[in-house]
Amino acid sequence: MITGVYHTHTFRCKHATGEVVDYARAAAATGLARLGAADHTPLPDGRWPGVRMHLDELPAYEAAVAEARRDVPSVRVLMGMECDVGAQYFPWYRDTFLARGYDYLIASVHFLEVDGREVSAFGGCRGAAALRDWSGKCLAAIDSGLFAFIAHPDNIACGDAVWNDEVAAAVDTVCSAAAARKLPLELNSLGLRERRGYPWRPFWERAAVHGCGVVLSTDAHRPGDTAQGLDELATYAAGLGLRVVDPLA
């Protein structure tokens, strides 16, 4: 039985709606015992400002979590952040969030550096250079010890992705490291809701072979999606023999 979701967003990221308390109420209405707020973290250099909160919004975000805890006592509301992977930011993530009492951090690879230019990992992970950057960022997140899980690691399936030996080798490297460090990977229902191409079956077949733990998440960008797709993900995971875990239970 799925009792918690830890990947939700508020209006502060500029591409979602709702406040933390709205997600907590939705969680309570669907019988979830735990709800994690994990909006897109601000960055100290202001990078990618169009898809994340600003630094000066952190106090309001923390206050919103506190409000949800007061107003929806039947749900354990956790405070987290979804963090773009970049080793240069890891000390800042630790000192700004974990040192301040945040409950958890999620690692995500949204952007790739390819031949001196930046591309979206959602549909842009094509060729050896992109795969090296993707796998290198995933391995850095795994080795850092900062994160509760890696969000949508199979977002590289977006677009016209083709599974081949080169992709399989990169995925094997990441899945092997995640399994060894016992860092779960996220099965994400946003890909189902928006038909983005993930969950990517060959990716998860390899994850199953390596014995990776799997977190089921909705990546909700509106309160109505707080629990959407969890049953489908559970069926998907069971069909592949994936081991579902709850890293924050």
N, C-alpha and C positions, 0 to 999 in steps of 0.2 A: 504494500500500500504506500502511495506517495503522500508524504505528510508535510513537505516543505518545498518552496521554490525560492531561489536566491538570485535570480537575474531579472530585475525589473527596472524600469526607467521612469523618471518624472519629466515634467515639462522643461526642466532646466537644461536638458541636453539638446533642446531646440528641434527635435524630431520625434517627440513623444508628447503625451497628454497626461494630466492627472498628477495628484500629489501623493506622497507616501501613504497618508491615511486612506486614500481611495483604494489603493492596492491592498492595504491591510483589511479593509472592509470586504473587498472582493474575496480575499483569501478566507476570511471567516465564513462567508456565505457558501463557499465551496468545500468547507470542511478541512482546510489546511491548518496545521498547527503552527507553522513557521513561515515567515515572509521576510525575504531579504531585499532591501533597497540597495541597488548597485548601479547608480547612474554613472555616466561617463566622466571620469575624473578630469578636473582641470589640470593643466600642466604649468610648471613654473615659468616656461618660456612663452606661454600663450599659443602654443602650436595647435593647429586644427581647431580654431575657435568656433567654427560653424556647427560643430557636432558634439559640443560638450559644455558643461557649466563653466562659469568664470570663477576665478579664485575667490572673489568677494562674495560669491553665493554659498560658500561652504557653511558659514554660521546658520543661514536659513535652512540649508539641507539638513544639518544636524538637529536643528530645532524641529523640523518636520518629522524626523524619525522619533524624536521624543514625544511629539504630539500623537503620533500613531500608536506609540506604546501606551500612552494614557487612555486614548479613546477606544482602542480595540484590545482590551486586556486578554481576550481569549486567544489571541495570536501572539506568538513570540516574534517581535519585529527586530530584525538584525540590521546593523548598519555596515554597508560595504561600499566598494567602488569597483567599477570595471575599468581596468588600467591597460592602456596600450603598451605593448612590450617595447622597451628600449632600455638597454642596460644603463644608459646615462640617467634614467629616471628612477632606477631601483632604490638608491639611497633616499631619494625624496619621497617615494611611496612609503618606505618604511618609517621615516621620521615624521612625515606629515599625517599619515593615517594610522598605521599600526601603533605608533607611539602615543597617539591621541585616543586610543581605545576603540578604534573601529574593529568590528568583529571579523572581517575577512576582506580579502581582495580577490578579484577575478582577473586573470590574464587574457588579453585578446590581441590578435594580430589583424588589424584593419588595413594597414598600409605596408607596402613593400618598397625597398630601394632596389631598383633594377637599372644597371648601366647608367648611374648618375641621375636617375629621375625617379620620382615617386609615383607608384600606381596603387590602386585599390586591390587589396587581397581578394575582394569579392569579384572574381572574374578576371583578375590580372595576374594570377600565378601561373604563368606560361613560360616554359623554358628553364634551362639549368640555373641561370642567375636568380630568377624569381624563387625557384624551389630552394636554392641555397639560403636565400634570405629568410624565407618562411620557416624552414627547418631550424636555422640558426636562432631565430627569435623564439621559437617554441622551446628549443633546448635551453636557451638562456633563462626563460621563465621557469622551466622545470628545475634547473640547477639553483635558482635564486632562493628557494624556500619561502618565498613571500606569499604565494598564491594558494587559494583553496582548490581551484581547478582552472582549466583552460577552456574558455568559451569557444563555441563553434569552430573547432580546429579544422573541420572539413568545409569551411566556407570557400576554400580554394576550388570547390566543385562548381561554383557559380559560372555562368556563361557557357562556353562551349568546351568545358573541360573533358579531357579524354584520359582514361586510366591507362597508363603504360608502365614499362619497367622503371623509368626514371622517377615517375611519381610514386610508384610502389616502394622504391628504395628509400625515398625521403620520408614517406609515411612510416615505414618500418623503423627507421631511425628514431623518429619522434615517439612512436608507440612503445618501442622497447625502453626508451629512457623514462617515459611517464610511468610505465609499469614498474620499473626498477625503483623509482623514487616514490611510488604509491601516490602519484598525483593524478586525480581523476580527469577525464576528458568529458566535455559536455555534449550530450545529444540535445539539439535545440529545435523546438517546435516552430519557431518563426520561419524557418526554412520550409516547413510543411504548409503553414498558413499562407505564405506568399509565393510558394512554388519557386523557390530560389535555386533548387538543385541539391540542397542538403536537407536531411541527412544523406550522405553519399555512401551507398551500400558497400562498394569495395573498400572504402576507408574503414568502415566499421567491421568488416570481415577481418581485416588485418588487426584492428584493435582487439577483437575477440581472440585471435590467435595468440596475441601477446599477453592476454589476461588483464587488459586495462580495466580499471574501475570507471564507471560511467555515471555522470550526474544528469538527471532529466530536468530540463529547464524550458521555460516558456519564452524568455527574452521579451517579456511583455512591454509594449510601448503604449498601451492604454489599459486602464483597469479591467475592462471586460475580457482581456486576454490573459489575466493572471494565471488561470489554470488551464487555458486552452491547449489541447494537444497532448496533455500528459498521458492520457490513456493510450493514445496512438503510439507515443514514444515507448511506453512500457511494453506494448505488444511487439513493437519493432525490436527492442532490445532482447526480449525473450526469444524471438525467432532466430536471433543470431547467437544466442548463448552469452550475451554480454552481462557482466556482473554490475548491477545497479547499486550505487553507494550513496550515502548522504553524508557529506563531509562536515556538516554543521549540526548534526542531530545531537 
